Amino acid sequence: MTGPLVLFDGVCNLCNGSVNFMIDRDPGARLRFAALQSKGARAALEGALGKDAADRALPSEGDDPGSVLLFQEGKLYDRSSAALRIARHLTWPWRVLFVLLVVPRPLRDLVYRFIAENRYRWFGKSEVCRVPTPELRARFLT
């Protein structure tokens, strides 16, 4: 399967809810998904970017993955840049959020980091990574 790859925190309830949101608003099923903590995420990034780049992008075991990542067309995006580029693949009206890329990245990432730092407190955390349903299994790297 080809297409943009969304790498998310597999134990974060907000992140899992966001994946469900994306799936429901991606009628062409172009987006693929992998938990940042998964072997599939590591294998995909190592294969595309090399081991050193994958090591820098992915959290070490036990570390808090502080960002969603988007791997698209050979480029890796993080934080607000990833989120807004993901929005471009969603249905109306969500795709218009892409225009917020004109806002300077430090300002966008300030808001992103505030949410990321509080996501477990506000939305909770699961003990294990998300397991895709049989219908969605083809869209997930595990």
SULGI-V291392 format. One record per helix or strand of 3 or more residues. SS is the DSSP state (helix for helix, strand for strand). FROM is the first residue (numbers start at 1). TO is the last residue. If there is no record, write none. Layout:
((SS;FROM;TO) (SS;FROM;TO))
//
This chain:
((strand;5;8) (helix;13;24) (strand;32;35) (helix;39;49) (helix;51;57) (strand;69;72) (strand;75;78) (helix;79;87) (helix;94;102) (helix;105;123) (helix;137;139))
//
